[in-house]
Amino acid sequence: MYMTEVAMPNLEAIQSATLNAAQLLGIEDKPGTIEVGKIADIIAVSGNPEKDIKVMKDVIFVMKAGKIFKQ
């Protein structure tokens, strides 16, 4: 079951897996958000996950630690 299926807003569900997780682990100075000087772990999807969380299942771009793995 997805968090969004029990009424969590899509953006909050994404933040719980990124920013909030980094904060919980005490490492928010490295991952968790897209900022200069942070680890470049980025994905891209073909739609707006804030409107439709299911687009997160179709990842079209992956960058891990600044290296492109899927384009």
PyMOL commands that place a pseudoatom at each C-alpha (Angstrom):
pseudoatom trace, name=CA, resn=MET, resi=1, chain=A, elem=C, hetatm=0, pos=[0.000, 0.000, 0.000]
pseudoatom trace, name=CA, resn=TYR, resi=2, chain=A, elem=C, hetatm=0, pos=[1.250, 3.451, -0.867]
pseudoatom trace, name=CA, resn=MET, resi=3, chain=A, elem=C, hetatm=0, pos=[1.233, 6.274, 1.671]
pseudoatom trace, name=CA, resn=THR, resi=4, chain=A, elem=C, hetatm=0, pos=[-0.844, 8.269, -0.796]
pseudoatom trace, name=CA, resn=GLU, resi=5, chain=A, elem=C, hetatm=0, pos=[-3.556, 5.597, -0.666]
pseudoatom trace, name=CA, resn=VAL, resi=6, chain=A, elem=C, hetatm=0, pos=[-4.139, 6.492, 2.978]
pseudoatom trace, name=CA, resn=ALA, resi=7, chain=A, elem=C, hetatm=0, pos=[-4.513, 10.222, 2.294]
pseudoatom trace, name=CA, resn=MET, resi=8, chain=A, elem=C, hetatm=0, pos=[-0.896, 11.427, 2.453]
pseudoatom trace, name=CA, resn=PRO, resi=9, chain=A, elem=C, hetatm=0, pos=[-0.436, 14.159, -0.182]
pseudoatom trace, name=CA, resn=ASN, resi=10, chain=A, elem=C, hetatm=0, pos=[1.825, 13.131, -3.075]
pseudoatom trace, name=CA, resn=LEU, resi=11, chain=A, elem=C, hetatm=0, pos=[4.490, 15.751, -2.382]
pseudoatom trace, name=CA, resn=GLU, resi=12, chain=A, elem=C, hetatm=0, pos=[4.684, 14.744, 1.289]
pseudoatom trace, name=CA, resn=ALA, resi=13, chain=A, elem=C, hetatm=0, pos=[5.133, 11.089, 0.280]
pseudoatom trace, name=CA, resn=ILE, resi=14, chain=A, elem=C, hetatm=0, pos=[8.042, 12.054, -1.989]
pseudoatom trace, name=CA, resn=GLN, resi=15, chain=A, elem=C, hetatm=0, pos=[9.600, 14.208, 0.726]
pseudoatom trace, name=CA, resn=SER, resi=16, chain=A, elem=C, hetatm=0, pos=[9.307, 11.353, 3.232]
pseudoatom trace, name=CA, resn=ALA, resi=17, chain=A, elem=C, hetatm=0, pos=[11.517, 9.244, 0.949]
pseudoatom trace, name=CA, resn=THR, resi=18, chain=A, elem=C, hetatm=0, pos=[14.025, 12.027, 0.285]
pseudoatom trace, name=CA, resn=LEU, resi=19, chain=A, elem=C, hetatm=0, pos=[14.400, 15.050, 2.545]
pseudoatom trace, name=CA, resn=ASN, resi=20, chain=A, elem=C, hetatm=0, pos=[12.728, 13.553, 5.628]
pseudoatom trace, name=CA, resn=ALA, resi=21, chain=A, elem=C, hetatm=0, pos=[14.726, 10.325, 5.332]
pseudoatom trace, name=CA, resn=ALA, resi=22, chain=A, elem=C, hetatm=0, pos=[17.980, 12.285, 5.100]
pseudoatom trace, name=CA, resn=GLN, resi=23, chain=A, elem=C, hetatm=0, pos=[16.984, 14.358, 8.133]
pseudoatom trace, name=CA, resn=LEU, resi=24, chain=A, elem=C, hetatm=0, pos=[16.084, 11.242, 10.124]
pseudoatom trace, name=CA, resn=LEU, resi=25, chain=A, elem=C, hetatm=0, pos=[19.509, 9.769, 9.364]
pseudoatom trace, name=CA, resn=GLY, resi=26, chain=A, elem=C, hetatm=0, pos=[21.234, 13.055, 10.215]
pseudoatom trace, name=CA, resn=ILE, resi=27, chain=A, elem=C, hetatm=0, pos=[22.804, 13.368, 6.754]
pseudoatom trace, name=CA, resn=GLU, resi=28, chain=A, elem=C, hetatm=0, pos=[20.685, 16.131, 5.207]
pseudoatom trace, name=CA, resn=ASP, resi=29, chain=A, elem=C, hetatm=0, pos=[23.853, 18.119, 4.456]
pseudoatom trace, name=CA, resn=LYS, resi=30, chain=A, elem=C, hetatm=0, pos=[24.624, 15.625, 1.633]
pseudoatom trace, name=CA, resn=PRO, resi=31, chain=A, elem=C, hetatm=0, pos=[21.437, 14.075, 0.087]
pseudoatom trace, name=CA, resn=GLY, resi=32, chain=A, elem=C, hetatm=0, pos=[17.750, 14.869, 0.379]
pseudoatom trace, name=CA, resn=THR, resi=33, chain=A, elem=C, hetatm=0, pos=[17.360, 18.026, -1.710]
pseudoatom trace, name=CA, resn=ILE, resi=34, chain=A, elem=C, hetatm=0, pos=[18.782, 19.414, -4.933]
pseudoatom trace, name=CA, resn=GLU, resi=35, chain=A, elem=C, hetatm=0, pos=[21.296, 22.092, -3.960]
pseudoatom trace, name=CA, resn=VAL, resi=36, chain=A, elem=C, hetatm=0, pos=[24.828, 23.136, -4.885]
pseudoatom trace, name=CA, resn=GLY, resi=37, chain=A, elem=C, hetatm=0, pos=[27.372, 20.973, -3.076]
pseudoatom trace, name=CA, resn=LYS, resi=38, chain=A, elem=C, hetatm=0, pos=[25.025, 18.073, -2.382]
pseudoatom trace, name=CA, resn=ILE, resi=39, chain=A, elem=C, hetatm=0, pos=[25.179, 14.569, -3.835]
pseudoatom trace, name=CA, resn=ALA, resi=40, chain=A, elem=C, hetatm=0, pos=[23.565, 14.569, -7.290]
pseudoatom trace, name=CA, resn=ASP, resi=41, chain=A, elem=C, hetatm=0, pos=[21.031, 11.756, -6.976]
pseudoatom trace, name=CA, resn=ILE, resi=42, chain=A, elem=C, hetatm=0, pos=[18.194, 12.730, -9.294]
pseudoatom trace, name=CA, resn=ILE, resi=43, chain=A, elem=C, hetatm=0, pos=[15.439, 10.948, -11.184]
pseudoatom trace, name=CA, resn=ALA, resi=44, chain=A, elem=C, hetatm=0, pos=[13.070, 12.278, -13.827]
pseudoatom trace, name=CA, resn=VAL, resi=45, chain=A, elem=C, hetatm=0, pos=[9.625, 10.980, -14.659]
pseudoatom trace, name=CA, resn=SER, resi=46, chain=A, elem=C, hetatm=0, pos=[7.370, 11.697, -17.608]
pseudoatom trace, name=CA, resn=GLY, resi=47, chain=A, elem=C, hetatm=0, pos=[4.690, 13.562, -15.670]
pseudoatom trace, name=CA, resn=ASN, resi=48, chain=A, elem=C, hetatm=0, pos=[3.956, 15.574, -12.567]
pseudoatom trace, name=CA, resn=PRO, resi=49, chain=A, elem=C, hetatm=0, pos=[4.073, 13.315, -9.486]
pseudoatom trace, name=CA, resn=GLU, resi=50, chain=A, elem=C, hetatm=0, pos=[2.435, 16.000, -7.396]
pseudoatom trace, name=CA, resn=LYS, resi=51, chain=A, elem=C, hetatm=0, pos=[-0.711, 15.494, -9.499]
pseudoatom trace, name=CA, resn=ASP, resi=52, chain=A, elem=C, hetatm=0, pos=[-0.320, 11.762, -10.264]
pseudoatom trace, name=CA, resn=ILE, resi=53, chain=A, elem=C, hetatm=0, pos=[2.009, 9.777, -7.998]
pseudoatom trace, name=CA, resn=LYS, resi=54, chain=A, elem=C, hetatm=0, pos=[1.832, 6.775, -10.347]
pseudoatom trace, name=CA, resn=VAL, resi=55, chain=A, elem=C, hetatm=0, pos=[4.230, 8.506, -12.775]
pseudoatom trace, name=CA, resn=MET, resi=56, chain=A, elem=C, hetatm=0, pos=[6.961, 7.650, -10.255]
pseudoatom trace, name=CA, resn=LYS, resi=57, chain=A, elem=C, hetatm=0, pos=[6.790, 4.080, -11.577]
pseudoatom trace, name=CA, resn=ASP, resi=58, chain=A, elem=C, hetatm=0, pos=[8.053, 5.213, -15.001]
pseudoatom trace, name=CA, resn=VAL, resi=59, chain=A, elem=C, hetatm=0, pos=[11.517, 6.645, -14.362]
pseudoatom trace, name=CA, resn=ILE, resi=60, chain=A, elem=C, hetatm=0, pos=[13.074, 8.000, -17.569]
pseudoatom trace, name=CA, resn=PHE, resi=61, chain=A, elem=C, hetatm=0, pos=[16.326, 9.467, -16.194]
pseudoatom trace, name=CA, resn=VAL, resi=62, chain=A, elem=C, hetatm=0, pos=[18.615, 8.471, -13.301]
pseudoatom trace, name=CA, resn=MET, resi=63, chain=A, elem=C, hetatm=0, pos=[21.688, 10.293, -11.991]
pseudoatom trace, name=CA, resn=LYS, resi=64, chain=A, elem=C, hetatm=0, pos=[23.561, 8.855, -8.997]
pseudoatom trace, name=CA, resn=ALA, resi=65, chain=A, elem=C, hetatm=0, pos=[26.435, 10.778, -7.435]
pseudoatom trace, name=CA, resn=GLY, resi=66, chain=A, elem=C, hetatm=0, pos=[26.646, 12.917, -10.578]
pseudoatom trace, name=CA, resn=LYS, resi=67, chain=A, elem=C, hetatm=0, pos=[26.916, 9.944, -12.956]
pseudoatom trace, name=CA, resn=ILE, resi=68, chain=A, elem=C, hetatm=0, pos=[24.101, 9.268, -15.452]
pseudoatom trace, name=CA, resn=PHE, resi=69, chain=A, elem=C, hetatm=0, pos=[22.839, 5.680, -15.335]
pseudoatom trace, name=CA, resn=LYS, resi=70, chain=A, elem=C, hetatm=0, pos=[19.677, 5.970, -17.424]
pseudoatom trace, name=CA, resn=GLN, resi=71, chain=A, elem=C, hetatm=0, pos=[18.875, 8.536, -20.056]
for i in range(1, 71): cmd.bond("trace and resi %d" % i, "trace and resi %d" % (i + 1))
show_as sticks, trace
zoom trace
